Amino acid sequence: MASFIRVTKEFRFEMAHVLWNYDGPCRNVHGHSYRLFVTLLGTPSSDSENPKFGMVIDFSDLKQIVKKEIVNVFDHSVVVSNKHEPEKISMFRKLFGNTVIVDYQPTCENLVADFASRIKPLLPREAVLHSLRLYETATSYAEWHSEDNK
C-alpha cells in the first residue's frame, strides 16, 4: 500500500531588502542570510521501470526548480517594492546592481508567498507543494502551507 510521504530540501541564499514606508530600522537597506525549506507531499513512484522508482521527486529535480526560480533570482540581490519613487528605484539599481523590484512589500511573509507561487506550477503532478518555511534570521521565519491557501 502506497503511503503519502513529505520530502524537504533546504536552500540558502543572501539577500538584502528595504521596506517601503516602514516605521522602524528595516526602512533602511539591510541584508539577511535566508534559509528556505521546501516540503513536497506525494506517493513514491511504485513503477520499478521508472528511474525515479521509490521517490516522490528526485531531490536534484527539486533543486533545479528552486535554484532557477528563487536562488538565482534573489541571491545577492536587493529587493524593493515598486511603491518606491522611480528616482529611488533608479538609485538602488545604480548602487546595488542586482535589484529585484516586486509588487509587494518584501517582508519575509510576502516573500514566502511569492516563492510558493513561483515553485508550485513547475512541480511534477505527482508532487504537491505542501509548505515553505523561510528563515530571515536564526530565530525568525514565515511559513506558507498549501492547506491554508486553497
DSSP file (Angstrom, degrees, kcal/mol; ACC not computed):
  #  RESIDUE AA STRUCTURE BP1 BP2  ACC     N-H-->O    O-->H-N    N-H-->O    O-->H-N    TCO  KAPPA ALPHA  PHI   PSI    X-CA   Y-CA   Z-CA
    1    1 A M              0   0    0      0, 0.0     2,-0.2     0, 0.0     0, 0.0   0.000 360.0 360.0 360.0 132.0    0.0    0.0    0.0
    2    2 A A        -     0   0    0     41,-0.1     2,-0.3     1,-0.0    41,-0.1  -0.482 360.0-154.9 -76.2 141.8    1.4    3.4   -1.0
    3    3 A S        -     0   0    0     -2,-0.2     2,-0.4    41,-0.1    39,-0.0  -0.866  20.0-114.0-114.2 148.9    1.9    6.0    1.7
    4    4 A F        -     0   0    0     -2,-0.3     2,-0.4    39,-0.2    39,-0.2  -0.694  38.8-170.2 -77.9 134.2    2.0    9.7    1.4
    5    5 A I  E     -A   42   0A   0     37,-3.3    37,-2.1    -2,-0.4     2,-0.5  -0.967  16.7-143.4-128.1 141.4    5.5   11.0    2.2
    6    6 A R  E     -A   41   0A   0     -2,-0.4     2,-0.4    35,-0.2    35,-0.2  -0.907  17.5-170.6-102.7 132.4    6.8   14.5    2.8
    7    7 A V  E     -A   40   0A   0     33,-2.2    33,-2.9    -2,-0.5     2,-0.4  -0.961   2.9-164.7-122.1 143.0   10.2   15.4    1.5
    8    8 A T  E     -A   39   0A   0     -2,-0.4     2,-0.4    31,-0.2    31,-0.2  -0.976   8.4-170.5-131.4 139.3   12.1   18.6    2.3
    9    9 A K  E     -A   38   0A   0     29,-2.1    29,-2.7    -2,-0.4     2,-0.4  -0.989  16.2-141.2-126.9 140.5   15.1   20.3    0.8
   10   10 A E  E     -A   37   0A   0     -2,-0.4     2,-0.3    27,-0.2    27,-0.2  -0.793  15.3-172.1-102.3 142.1   16.9   23.3    2.3
   11   11 A F  E     -A   36   0A   0     25,-2.5    25,-3.0    -2,-0.4     2,-0.4  -0.969   5.3-158.6-130.4 147.2   18.3   26.2    0.3
   12   12 A R  E     +A   35   0A   0     -2,-0.3     2,-0.3    23,-0.2    23,-0.2  -0.979  19.1 155.3-128.4 139.8   20.5   29.1    1.5
   13   13 A F  E     -A   34   0A   0     21,-1.8    21,-2.4    -2,-0.4     2,-0.4  -0.986  35.7-121.6-157.4 160.4   21.0   32.5   -0.1
   14   14 A E  E     +A   33   0A   0     -2,-0.3    62,-3.7    19,-0.2    63,-0.6  -0.880  37.1 164.6-106.6 135.2   22.0   36.0    0.9
   15   15 A M  E     -Ab  32  77A   0     17,-2.2    17,-2.7    -2,-0.4     2,-0.3  -0.995  23.9-151.6-153.0 144.1   19.6   38.9    0.2
   16   16 A A  E     +Ab  31  78A   0     61,-3.1    63,-2.4    -2,-0.3     2,-0.3  -0.809  20.0 174.3-108.7 156.4   19.1   42.5    1.1
   17   17 A H  E     -Ab  30  79A   0     13,-2.7    13,-1.9    -2,-0.3     2,-0.4  -0.969  20.5-149.3-152.2 168.0   15.8   44.3    1.2
   18   18 A V        -     0   0    0     61,-1.5     2,-0.6    -2,-0.3    63,-0.5  -0.992  19.6-133.3-141.2 133.8   14.3   47.6    2.2
   19   19 A L    >   -     0   0    0      7,-2.5     3,-1.1    -2,-0.4     2,-0.2  -0.799  21.2-130.4 -96.5 121.8   10.8   48.1    3.5
   20   20 A W  T 3  S-     0   0    0     -2,-0.6     8,-0.1     1,-0.2    62,-0.0  -0.471  84.6  -4.0 -69.7 132.7    8.8   51.0    1.9
   21   21 A N  T 3  S+     0   0    0     -2,-0.2    -1,-0.2     1,-0.2     2,-0.2   0.696  91.8 154.1  61.4  22.7    7.1   53.4    4.3
   22   22 A Y    <   -     0   0    0     -3,-1.1    -1,-0.2     1,-0.1     5,-0.1  -0.547  43.0-143.6 -83.3 149.1    8.1   51.3    7.4
   23   23 A D  S    S+     0   0    0     -2,-0.2    -1,-0.1     3,-0.0    -2,-0.0   0.145  74.3  60.0-101.2  19.9    8.4   53.0   10.7
   24   24 A G  S >  S-     0   0    0      4,-0.0     3,-1.7     0, 0.0     4,-0.1  -0.669 104.7 -74.1-132.7-171.2   11.4   51.0   12.1
   25   25 A P  G >  S+     0   0    0      0, 0.0     3,-1.8     0, 0.0    -3,-0.0   0.696 115.3  75.9 -64.3 -19.4   15.0   50.3   11.2
   26   26 A C  G 3  S+     0   0    0      1,-0.3    -7,-2.5    -8,-0.1     4,-0.1   0.459  72.9  82.4 -73.7   2.3   14.1   48.0    8.3
   27   27 A R  G <  S+     0   0    0     -3,-1.7     2,-0.3    -9,-0.2    -1,-0.3   0.639  84.5  75.6 -74.4 -13.3   13.2   51.0    6.3
   28   28 A N  S <  S-     0   0    0     -3,-1.8    -9,-0.2    -4,-0.1     2,-0.2  -0.694 103.8 -92.7 -94.9 150.6   17.0   51.1    5.6
   29   29 A V        +     0   0    0     -2,-0.3     2,-0.3   -11,-0.1   -11,-0.2  -0.432  61.9 153.4 -61.4 129.7   18.7   48.7    3.2
   30   30 A H  E     -A   17   0A   0    -13,-1.9   -13,-2.7    -2,-0.2     2,-0.3  -0.973  29.3-131.9-155.4 161.1   19.9   45.7    5.2
   31   31 A G  E     -A   16   0A   0     -2,-0.3     2,-0.3   -15,-0.3   -15,-0.3  -0.759  11.2-165.2-123.4 165.7   20.6   42.0    4.5
   32   32 A H  E     -A   15   0A   0    -17,-2.7   -17,-2.2    -2,-0.3     2,-0.8  -0.952  28.5-122.1-140.4 157.6   19.9   38.6    5.8
   33   33 A S  E     -A   14   0A   0    103,-0.4   -19,-0.2    -2,-0.3     2,-0.2  -0.899  43.4-155.2 -99.1 100.5   21.2   35.0    5.4
   34   34 A Y  E     -A   13   0A   0    -21,-2.4   -21,-1.8    -2,-0.8     2,-0.4  -0.486  15.4-163.8 -83.5 146.6   18.0   33.3    4.3
   35   35 A R  E     -AC  12 135A   0    100,-1.6   100,-3.4   -23,-0.2     2,-0.5  -0.995   8.4-166.7-127.2 123.9   17.2   29.6    4.7
   36   36 A L  E     -AC  11 134A   0    -25,-3.0   -25,-2.5    -2,-0.4     2,-0.6  -0.951   4.8-163.9-116.0 124.5   14.3   28.2    2.7
   37   37 A F  E     -AC  10 133A   0     96,-2.9    96,-2.0    -2,-0.5     2,-0.6  -0.942   6.3-165.1-108.1 120.1   12.8   24.8    3.4
   38   38 A V  E     -AC   9 132A   0    -29,-2.7   -29,-2.1    -2,-0.6     2,-0.5  -0.927   5.4-169.0-108.9 121.2   10.7   23.4    0.6
   39   39 A T  E     -AC   8 131A   0     92,-2.9    91,-2.2    -2,-0.6    92,-1.9  -0.946   1.9-170.5-117.0 127.2    8.4   20.5    1.5
   40   40 A L  E     -AC   7 129A   0    -33,-2.9   -33,-2.2    -2,-0.5     2,-0.4  -0.816   9.6-148.5-112.0 154.2    6.6   18.4   -1.0
   41   41 A L  E     +AC   6 128A   0     87,-2.8    87,-3.0    -2,-0.3     2,-0.3  -0.977  37.8 115.3-123.0 134.1    3.9   15.7   -0.4
   42   42 A G  E     -AC   5 127A   0    -37,-2.1   -37,-3.3    -2,-0.4    85,-0.1  -0.987  60.5 -86.3-175.4 179.9    3.4   12.7   -2.6
   43   43 A T        -     0   0    0     83,-0.5   -39,-0.2    -2,-0.3     3,-0.1  -0.926  49.0-112.4-105.5 127.0    3.4    9.0   -3.0
   44   44 A P        -     0   0    0      0, 0.0    12,-0.3     0, 0.0     9,-0.1  -0.274  44.8 -91.1 -57.3 142.7    6.8    7.5   -4.0
   45   45 A S  B     -f   53   0B   0     10,-2.3     9,-2.5     7,-0.5    11,-0.0  -0.297  34.8-168.5 -56.4 131.9    6.8    6.0   -7.5
   46   46 A S        +     0   0    0      7,-0.2     2,-0.9    -3,-0.1    -1,-0.2   0.337  55.4 108.5-103.5   4.5    5.8    2.4   -7.5
   47   47 A D    >   -     0   0    0      1,-0.2     3,-1.6     5,-0.1     6,-0.1  -0.737  53.3-163.9 -86.5 106.4    6.9    1.8  -11.1
   48   48 A S  T 3  S+     0   0    0     -2,-0.9    -1,-0.2     1,-0.3     5,-0.1   0.652  88.9  58.9 -67.8 -13.6   10.0   -0.3  -11.0
   49   49 A E  T 3  S+     0   0    0      3,-0.1    -1,-0.3    -3,-0.0    -2,-0.0   0.624  86.5  93.6 -85.9 -14.7   10.8    0.6  -14.6
   50   50 A N  S X  S-     0   0    0     -3,-1.6     3,-1.9     1,-0.1    -5,-0.0  -0.631  76.2-138.9 -80.0 130.8   10.8    4.3  -13.7
   51   51 A P  T 3  S+     0   0    0      0, 0.0    -1,-0.1     0, 0.0    -3,-0.0   0.691 106.3  57.5 -63.1 -14.9   14.3    5.7  -13.0
   52   52 A K  T >  S+     0   0    0     -5,-0.1     3,-2.3     3,-0.1    -7,-0.5   0.084  78.8 155.0 -99.5  21.5   12.6    7.7  -10.1
   53   53 A F  B <   +f   45   0B   0     -3,-1.9    -7,-0.2     1,-0.3     3,-0.1  -0.243  67.9  15.1 -52.1 128.5   11.3    4.4   -8.6
   54   54 A G  T 3  S+     0   0    0     -9,-2.5     2,-0.3     1,-0.3    -1,-0.3   0.465 105.7 111.5  85.5   1.9   10.7    4.9   -4.8
   55   55 A M    <   -     0   0    0     -3,-2.3   -10,-2.3     1,-0.2    -1,-0.3  -0.845  56.7-159.1-112.4 145.5   10.9    8.7   -5.0
   56   56 A V  S    S-     0   0    0      1,-0.4     2,-0.3    -2,-0.3    -1,-0.2   0.871  92.8 -19.8 -74.9 -45.8    8.3   11.4   -4.5
   57   57 A I  S    S-     0   0    0     -3,-0.1     2,-0.5   -15,-0.1    -1,-0.4  -0.957  75.2-103.4-155.4 147.7   10.7   13.7   -6.5
   58   58 A D    >>  -     0   0    0     -2,-0.3     4,-1.9    -3,-0.2     3,-1.1  -0.651  29.9-136.5 -72.0 125.2   14.3   13.5   -7.3
   59   59 A F  H 3> S+     0   0    0     -2,-0.5     4,-2.7     1,-0.3    -1,-0.2   0.830 104.8  58.0 -56.0 -32.0   16.0   16.0   -5.0
   60   60 A S  H 3> S+     0   0    0      2,-0.2     4,-1.9     1,-0.2    -1,-0.3   0.853 104.6  50.9 -68.4 -31.8   18.2   17.1   -7.9
   61   61 A D  H <> S+     0   0    0     -3,-1.1     4,-1.9     2,-0.2    -2,-0.2   0.915 111.7  47.0 -68.1 -42.9   15.0   18.0   -9.9
   62   62 A L  H  X S+     0   0    0     -4,-1.9     4,-2.6     1,-0.2     5,-0.3   0.920 111.0  52.6 -62.7 -43.2   13.6   20.0   -6.9
   63   63 A K  H  X S+     0   0    0     -4,-2.7     4,-2.7     1,-0.2     5,-0.3   0.905 107.2  52.3 -58.8 -42.5   17.0   21.7   -6.6
   64   64 A Q  H  X S+     0   0    0     -4,-1.9     4,-1.9     2,-0.2    -1,-0.2   0.907 111.6  46.1 -62.0 -43.1   17.0   22.7  -10.2
   65   65 A I  H  X S+     0   0    0     -4,-1.9     4,-2.4     2,-0.2     5,-0.3   0.948 116.4  43.2 -64.6 -50.2   13.5   24.3  -10.0
   66   66 A V  H  X>S+     0   0    0     -4,-2.6     4,-2.4     1,-0.2     5,-1.7   0.883 113.5  50.8 -69.3 -38.7   14.2   26.2   -6.8
   67   67 A K  I  <>S+     0   0    0     -4,-2.7     5,-3.4    -5,-0.3     6,-0.3   0.928 114.5  44.2 -63.7 -42.9   17.6   27.4   -7.9
   68   68 A K  I  <5S+     0   0    0     -4,-1.9    -2,-0.2    -5,-0.3    -1,-0.2   0.920 122.7  34.9 -67.2 -44.2   16.2   28.7  -11.2
   69   69 A E  I  <5S+     0   0    0     -4,-2.4    -2,-0.2    -5,-0.2    -1,-0.2   0.753 137.3   5.6 -86.3 -26.4   13.1   30.4   -9.8
   70   70 A I  I  X5S+     0   0    0     -4,-2.4     4,-3.3    -5,-0.3     3,-0.4   0.722 124.0  45.4-123.8 -62.8   14.3   31.7   -6.5
   71   71 A V  I  ><S+     0   0    0     -5,-1.7     4,-2.6     1,-0.3    -4,-0.2   0.927 115.3  46.4 -60.5 -49.2   18.0   31.3   -5.6
   72   72 A N  H  4<S+     0   0    0     -5,-3.4    -1,-0.3    -6,-0.2    -4,-0.1   0.774 119.5  43.1 -65.8 -24.3   19.4   32.5   -8.9
   73   73 A V  H  4 S+     0   0    0     -3,-0.4    -2,-0.2    -6,-0.3    -1,-0.2   0.901 125.9  27.4 -83.8 -46.1   17.0   35.5   -8.9
   74   74 A F  H >< S+     0   0    0     -4,-3.3     3,-1.4     3,-0.1   -58,-0.2   0.691  87.2 110.3 -98.0 -20.7   17.2   36.6   -5.3
   75   75 A D  T 3< S-     0   0    0     -4,-2.6   -60,-0.2    -5,-0.4     3,-0.1  -0.357  96.8  -1.0 -62.7 131.8   20.7   35.6   -4.1
   76   76 A H  T 3  S+     0   0    0    -62,-3.7    -1,-0.3     1,-0.2     2,-0.3   0.870 109.0 121.9  54.8  42.2   23.0   38.6   -3.6
   77   77 A S  E <   -b   15   0A   0     -3,-1.4   -61,-3.1   -63,-0.6     2,-0.5  -0.783  62.5-128.1-120.0 168.5   20.2   41.0   -4.7
   78   78 A V  E     -bd  16  99A   0     20,-2.1    22,-2.5    -2,-0.3     2,-0.5  -0.993  25.6-152.7-115.1 129.1   18.5   43.9   -3.0
   79   79 A V  E     +bd  17 100A   0    -63,-2.4   -61,-1.5    -2,-0.5     2,-0.3  -0.882  19.2 172.0-108.8 128.1   14.7   43.5   -3.2
   80   80 A V  E     - d   0 101A   0     20,-2.4    22,-2.5    -2,-0.5     2,-0.2  -0.956  32.7-108.5-135.6 152.1   12.5   46.6   -3.1
   81   81 A S  E >   - d   0 102A   0    -63,-0.5     3,-1.5    -2,-0.3    22,-0.2  -0.486  23.1-127.4 -75.8 146.5    8.8   47.4   -3.6
   82   82 A N  T 3  S+     0   0    0     20,-2.4    21,-0.1     1,-0.3    -1,-0.1   0.482 101.5  81.7 -72.5  -0.1    7.6   49.1   -6.7
   83   83 A K  T 3   +     0   0    0     19,-0.2    -1,-0.3    21,-0.1    20,-0.1   0.652  69.5 101.9 -77.4 -15.5    5.9   51.6   -4.4
   84   84 A H  S <  S-     0   0    0     -3,-1.5    -4,-0.0     1,-0.1   -64,-0.0  -0.336  91.5 -90.7 -63.3 151.7    9.3   53.4   -4.0
   85   85 A E    >>  -     0   0    0      1,-0.1     4,-2.2     4,-0.0     3,-0.6  -0.325  35.5-115.5 -60.4 145.6    9.6   56.6   -6.0
   86   86 A P  H 3> S+     0   0    0      0, 0.0     4,-2.4     0, 0.0     5,-0.2   0.841 116.2  56.8 -54.0 -35.4   11.2   56.0   -9.5
   87   87 A E  H 3> S+     0   0    0      2,-0.2     4,-2.1     1,-0.2     5,-0.1   0.902 107.8  47.4 -64.2 -39.7   14.2   58.0   -8.5
   88   88 A K  H <> S+     0   0    0     -3,-0.6     4,-2.9     2,-0.2    -1,-0.2   0.913 110.9  50.7 -68.1 -42.2   14.9   55.8   -5.5
   89   89 A I  H  X S+     0   0    0     -4,-2.2     4,-2.4     1,-0.2    -2,-0.2   0.915 110.6  50.0 -61.0 -42.1   14.5   52.6   -7.6
   90   90 A S  H  X S+     0   0    0     -4,-2.4     4,-2.2    -5,-0.2    -1,-0.2   0.903 110.6  49.9 -61.3 -41.5   16.9   54.0  -10.1
   91   91 A M  H  X S+     0   0    0     -4,-2.1     4,-3.0     2,-0.2     5,-0.3   0.918 108.8  51.8 -64.1 -44.2   19.3   54.8   -7.3
   92   92 A F  H  X S+     0   0    0     -4,-2.9     4,-3.0     1,-0.2     5,-0.5   0.930 111.1  48.1 -57.4 -45.8   19.0   51.2   -5.9
   93   93 A R  H  X S+     0   0    0     -4,-2.4     4,-1.6     1,-0.2    -1,-0.2   0.903 114.1  46.3 -62.0 -41.3   19.8   49.8   -9.3
   94   94 A K  H  < S+     0   0    0     -4,-2.2    -2,-0.2    -5,-0.2    -1,-0.2   0.914 120.1  38.4 -68.5 -42.8   22.8   52.1   -9.7
   95   95 A L  H  < S+     0   0    0     -4,-3.0    -2,-0.2    -5,-0.1    -3,-0.2   0.874 129.8  25.8 -75.7 -38.7   24.2   51.4   -6.2
   96   96 A F  H  < S-     0   0    0     -4,-3.0     2,-1.4    -5,-0.3    -3,-0.2   0.573  78.7-157.1-110.1 -11.3   23.5   47.8   -5.9
   97   97 A G  S  < S+     0   0    0     -4,-1.6     2,-1.7    -5,-0.5    -1,-0.2  -0.542  78.3  64.1  73.1 -95.4   23.3   46.3   -9.4
   98   98 A N  S    S+     0   0    0     -2,-1.4   -20,-2.1   -22,-0.2     2,-0.5  -0.450  70.9 164.3 -69.4  88.6   21.2   43.2   -8.9
   99   99 A T  E     -d   78   0A   0     -2,-1.7     2,-0.6   -22,-0.2   -20,-0.2  -0.940  23.9-158.8-113.2 125.1   18.0   44.9   -7.8
  100  100 A V  E     -d   79   0A   0    -22,-2.5   -20,-2.4    -2,-0.5     2,-0.5  -0.912   6.7-156.2-105.2 120.4   14.7   42.9   -7.8
  101  101 A I  E     -d   80   0A   0     -2,-0.6     2,-0.3   -22,-0.2   -20,-0.2  -0.850  15.6-175.4 -98.0 126.4   11.6   45.1   -8.0
  102  102 A V  E     -d   81   0A   0    -22,-2.5   -20,-2.4    -2,-0.5   -19,-0.2  -0.823  33.8-127.0-120.0 160.0    8.5   43.4   -6.6
  103  103 A D  S    S+     0   0    0     -2,-0.3     2,-0.3   -22,-0.2   -22,-0.1   0.007  89.7  55.6 -95.8  29.5    4.8   44.5   -6.5
  104  104 A Y  S    S-     0   0    0    -24,-0.1    -2,-0.2     3,-0.0   -22,-0.1  -0.935 100.7 -82.2-147.0 167.8    4.6   43.8   -2.7
  105  105 A Q        -     0   0    0     -2,-0.3     2,-2.7   -24,-0.1     5,-0.2  -0.675  48.2-126.9 -72.6 121.9    6.3   44.9    0.5
  106  106 A P        +     0   0    0      0, 0.0     2,-0.1     0, 0.0    -1,-0.1  -0.246  56.0 144.9 -78.5  59.1    9.3   42.5    0.6
  107  107 A T     >  -     0   0    0     -2,-2.7     4,-2.7     1,-0.1     5,-0.2  -0.424  66.8-105.1 -81.9 165.9    8.7   41.1    4.1
  108  108 A C  H  > S+     0   0    0      1,-0.2     4,-2.2     2,-0.2     5,-0.2   0.893 121.9  54.0 -57.6 -40.3    9.5   37.5    5.0
  109  109 A E  H  > S+     0   0    0      1,-0.2     4,-1.4     2,-0.2    -1,-0.2   0.926 112.5  41.0 -62.4 -47.0    5.8   36.8    4.9
  110  110 A N  H  > S+     0   0    0     -5,-0.2     4,-2.3     1,-0.2    -1,-0.2   0.854 112.4  55.5 -73.0 -34.1    5.3   38.2    1.4
  111  111 A L  H  X S+     0   0    0     -4,-2.7     4,-2.9     1,-0.2    -2,-0.2   0.931 106.2  50.3 -62.2 -45.1    8.5   36.7    0.1
  112  112 A V  H  X S+     0   0    0     -4,-2.2     4,-1.9     1,-0.2    -1,-0.2   0.871 111.0  49.2 -65.2 -35.2    7.5   33.1    1.2
  113  113 A A  H  X S+     0   0    0     -4,-1.4     4,-1.9     2,-0.2    -1,-0.2   0.908 111.8  49.1 -67.3 -41.7    4.1   33.5   -0.6
  114  114 A D  H  X S+     0   0    0     -4,-2.3     4,-1.6     1,-0.2    -2,-0.2   0.924 109.3  52.3 -61.1 -45.3    5.8   34.8   -3.7
  115  115 A F  H  X S+     0   0    0     -4,-2.9     4,-2.0     1,-0.2     5,-0.2   0.897 107.0  52.9 -60.0 -41.1    8.2   31.8   -3.6
  116  116 A A  H  X S+     0   0    0     -4,-1.9     4,-2.6     1,-0.2    -1,-0.2   0.921 108.3  50.3 -60.2 -43.4    5.3   29.4   -3.4
  117  117 A S  H  < S+     0   0    0     -4,-1.9    -1,-0.2     1,-0.2    -2,-0.2   0.799 111.2  49.5 -67.5 -27.1    3.7   30.9   -6.4
  118  118 A R  H  < S+     0   0    0     -4,-1.6    -1,-0.2    -5,-0.1    -2,-0.2   0.851 118.8  36.5 -77.0 -35.6    6.9   30.6   -8.4
  119  119 A I  H >X S+     0   0    0     -4,-2.0     3,-2.0    -5,-0.2     4,-0.6   0.902 101.3  71.8 -84.1 -44.7    7.6   26.9   -7.5
  120  120 A K  G >< S+     0   0    0     -4,-2.6     3,-1.2     1,-0.3    -3,-0.1   0.820  96.1  47.8 -48.3 -50.9    4.1   25.4   -7.5
  121  121 A P  G 34 S+     0   0    0      0, 0.0    -1,-0.3     0, 0.0    -2,-0.1   0.667 108.7  56.6 -70.3 -11.9    3.3   25.4  -11.2
  122  122 A L  G <4 S+     0   0    0     -3,-2.0    -2,-0.2    -4,-0.2    -3,-0.1   0.498  83.3 102.7 -96.7  -4.6    6.7   23.8  -12.1
  123  123 A L  S << S-     0   0    0     -3,-1.2     6,-0.1    -4,-0.6   -66,-0.0  -0.474  82.6-101.0 -78.9 148.9    6.4   20.7   -9.9
  124  124 A P    >   -     0   0    0      0, 0.0     3,-2.1     0, 0.0    -1,-0.1  -0.380  35.6-112.8 -63.4 149.9    5.6   17.4  -11.4
  125  125 A R  T 3  S+     0   0    0      1,-0.3    -2,-0.1    -3,-0.1    -3,-0.0   0.719 114.7  62.7 -61.7 -20.2    1.9   16.5  -10.9
  126  126 A E  T 3  S+     0   0    0      1,-0.1     2,-0.6   -70,-0.1   -83,-0.5   0.675  98.2  63.1 -76.7 -16.6    2.9   13.6   -8.5
  127  127 A A  E <  S-C   42   0A   0     -3,-2.1     2,-0.4   -85,-0.1   -85,-0.2  -0.941  70.7-160.8-117.0 118.4    4.5   16.0   -6.1
  128  128 A V  E     -C   41   0A   0    -87,-3.0   -87,-2.8    -2,-0.6     2,-0.7  -0.789  27.2-115.4 -98.3 135.9    2.3   18.6   -4.3
  129  129 A L  E     +C   40   0A   0     -2,-0.4   -89,-0.2   -89,-0.2     3,-0.1  -0.604  39.3 174.3 -68.7 113.3    3.8   21.7   -2.7
  130  130 A H  E     -     0   0A   0    -91,-2.2    16,-2.7    -2,-0.7    17,-0.4   0.905  53.5 -25.5 -88.7 -49.5    3.0   21.1    0.9
  131  131 A S  E     -CE  39 145A   0    -92,-1.9   -92,-2.9    14,-0.2     2,-0.4  -0.995  42.6-147.5-162.7 159.9    4.8   24.0    2.6
  132  132 A L  E     -CE  38 144A   0     12,-2.4    12,-2.5    -2,-0.3     2,-0.4  -0.989   9.7-166.4-129.5 142.3    7.6   26.5    2.6
  133  133 A R  E     -CE  37 143A   0    -96,-2.0   -96,-2.9    -2,-0.4     2,-0.6  -0.984   6.0-167.7-129.7 121.1    9.5   27.8    5.6
  134  134 A L  E     -CE  36 142A   0      8,-2.9     8,-1.9    -2,-0.4     2,-0.5  -0.929   6.1-157.3-115.2 111.7   11.6   30.9    5.1
  135  135 A Y  E     +CE  35 141A   0   -100,-3.4  -100,-1.6    -2,-0.6     6,-0.3  -0.763  14.1 177.3 -85.6 125.8   14.1   31.9    7.9
  136  136 A E  E    S+     0   0A   0      4,-2.3  -103,-0.4    -2,-0.5     2,-0.3   0.755  76.6   7.9 -94.4 -34.0   15.0   35.5    7.7
  137  137 A T  E >  S- E   0 140A   0      3,-1.6     3,-0.6  -105,-0.1    -1,-0.2  -0.796  94.2 -90.0-132.5 177.7   17.2   35.3   10.9
  138  138 A A  T 3  S+     0   0    0     -2,-0.3     3,-0.0     1,-0.2    -3,-0.0   0.768 127.2  27.5 -62.3 -24.6   18.3   32.3   13.0
  139  139 A T  T 3  S+     0   0    0      1,-0.1     2,-0.4    -4,-0.0    -1,-0.2   0.339 111.0  71.9-121.8   6.3   15.2   32.7   15.2
  140  140 A S  E <   +E  137   0A   0     -3,-0.6    -4,-2.3     2,-0.0    -3,-1.6  -0.985  51.8 151.5-130.9 130.4   12.5   34.2   12.9
  141  141 A Y  E     -E  135   0A   0     -2,-0.4     2,-0.3    -6,-0.3    -6,-0.2  -0.971  30.6-139.8-149.4 163.4   10.7   32.7   10.0
  142  142 A A  E     -E  134   0A   0     -8,-1.9    -8,-2.9    -2,-0.3     2,-0.4  -0.945  20.3-152.1-122.6 148.0    7.4   32.8    8.0
  143  143 A E  E     -E  133   0A   0     -2,-0.3     2,-0.4   -10,-0.2   -10,-0.2  -0.932   9.2-162.3-124.1 146.4    5.6   29.7    6.7
  144  144 A W  E     -E  132   0A   0    -12,-2.5   -12,-2.4    -2,-0.4     2,-0.4  -0.997  12.8-171.4-121.1 129.5    3.3   29.0    3.7
  145  145 A H  E >>  -E  131   0A   0     -2,-0.4     3,-1.0   -14,-0.2     4,-0.5  -0.980  24.9-140.9-124.2 135.8    1.1   25.9    3.8
  146  146 A S  G >4 S+     0   0    0    -16,-2.7     3,-1.4    -2,-0.4    -1,-0.1   0.874 102.5  60.6 -60.6 -38.1   -1.0   24.6    0.9
  147  147 A E  G 34 S+     0   0    0    -17,-0.4     3,-0.4     1,-0.3    -1,-0.3   0.765 105.7  48.6 -63.5 -23.6   -3.8   23.7    3.2
  148  148 A D  G <4 S+     0   0    0     -3,-1.0    -1,-0.3     1,-0.2    -2,-0.2   0.562 112.0  50.5 -87.5  -9.6   -4.1   27.3    4.3
  149  149 A N    <<        0   0    0     -3,-1.4    -1,-0.2    -4,-0.5    -2,-0.1  -0.192 360.0 360.0-126.0  40.3   -4.1   28.6    0.7
  150  150 A K              0   0    0     -3,-0.4    -1,-0.1     0, 0.0    -3,-0.1   0.457 360.0 360.0 -85.2 360.0   -6.7   26.5   -1.2
